[in-house]
Amino acid sequence: MTTNKRLLKLGLNFLLGLATFQSGMLSVDQLQNPGACPSIGPVPACYLVFGSFLAALIGSLMRYHRAFYIGLGFPTLLALYASIGELVGFVECPKTDSGIPMCYISLSLCVACWILWLAQRKS
């Protein structure tokens, strides 16, 4: 594996680890303060996002491609839907202390992960 490919893989795993940690912290907040996350049916979305990022991280580390694709695909689509909904006004995303909707951050992380994944595949 070339140095460039290793750096891309390291960057991807770092971002996935960061996303997993942050969504895990939001899930803990949901456990302590019910209603902190919007729900998809009876399940808070942050639980699903945490599980998905965890699956993507495990898939990336263990080279389980299906787990990676599904694990990163679900939060990407959910963050895209929520970001559009936040912009239009039919979805209320949890916000950071500075007022930034977390769905924007999640979408940015997902897009960055896909870019790193594509760059790694091409190198």
C-alpha positions in Angstrom: 0.0 0.0 0.0 1.5 3.4 -1.0 2.1 6.2 1.5 -0.6 8.3 -0.2 -3.2 5.5 0.1 -2.3 4.9 3.7 -2.7 8.6 4.5 -6.1 8.7 2.8 -7.2 5.5 4.7 -6.0 7.1 8.0 -7.9 10.3 7.2 -11.0 8.3 6.4 -10.8 6.2 9.6 -10.1 9.3 11.6 -13.2 11.1 10.3 -15.4 8.0 10.8 -14.1 7.7 14.3 -14.9 11.3 15.0 -18.4 10.9 13.5 -18.9 7.8 15.6 -17.8 9.5 18.8 -19.9 12.6 18.2 -23.0 10.7 17.3 -22.4 8.5 20.3 -22.2 11.6 22.5 -25.5 12.9 21.0 -27.0 9.4 21.7 -25.9 9.7 25.3 -27.5 13.1 25.5 -30.7 11.6 24.1 -30.7 9.0 26.8 -30.3 11.6 29.5 -32.7 14.2 27.9 -35.3 12.5 25.8 -36.3 14.6 22.9 -32.8 15.8 22.1 -32.9 14.0 18.7 -35.7 13.9 16.2 -37.2 10.4 15.8 -37.7 8.1 12.8 -40.8 6.3 13.9 -40.2 5.2 17.5 -36.4 5.3 17.3 -34.4 8.5 17.9 -32.4 9.3 14.7 -29.2 9.8 16.6 -29.2 6.1 17.6 -29.5 5.0 14.0 -26.8 7.5 12.9 -24.5 6.2 15.7 -25.0 2.6 14.6 -24.5 3.5 11.0 -21.2 5.4 11.6 -20.0 2.5 13.8 -20.8 0.0 11.0 -19.0 2.2 8.5 -15.9 2.5 10.8 -15.9 -1.3 11.4 -16.4 -1.9 7.6 -13.5 0.4 6.8 -11.1 -1.0 9.4 -12.0 -4.7 8.6 -12.5 -4.2 4.9 -16.2 -5.2 5.0 -17.2 -3.2 2.0 -21.0 -3.8 2.4 -20.9 -2.7 6.0 -19.0 0.4 4.9 -21.3 1.3 2.1 -24.5 0.8 4.1 -23.0 2.3 7.2 -22.0 5.5 5.5 -24.8 5.5 3.0 -27.6 5.7 5.5 -26.3 8.8 7.5 -25.4 10.5 4.2 -29.0 10.2 2.9 -30.5 11.0 6.3 -28.2 14.1 6.7 -29.0 15.2 3.1 -32.8 14.9 3.8 -32.4 16.7 7.2 -30.2 19.4 5.7 -32.7 20.1 3.0 -35.5 20.0 5.5 -33.7 22.4 7.8 -33.2 24.8 4.9 -36.8 24.6 3.7 -38.2 24.5 7.3 -39.9 21.1 7.6 -37.2 19.5 9.8 -35.7 20.8 13.0 -32.1 19.5 13.5 -30.4 19.5 16.9 -28.0 22.4 17.0 -24.5 22.9 18.5 -24.0 25.5 21.3 -23.0 28.0 18.6 -26.3 27.4 16.7 -25.1 25.3 13.8 -27.5 22.5 12.8 -25.8 19.2 13.4 -27.3 17.7 10.2 -25.1 20.2 8.3 -22.0 18.9 10.2 -23.1 15.3 9.6 -23.5 15.9 5.9 -20.1 17.6 5.7 -18.5 14.6 7.5 -20.2 12.1 5.2 -19.2 14.0 2.0 -15.6 14.3 3.3 -15.6 10.5 4.0 -16.9 9.7 0.5 -14.3 12.0 -1.1 -11.5 10.3 0.9 -12.9 6.9 0.0 -13.0 7.8 -3.7 -9.5 9.3 -3.6 -8.2 6.2 -1.8 -9.7 3.9 -4.4 -8.1 5.9 -7.2 -4.6 6.0 -5.7 
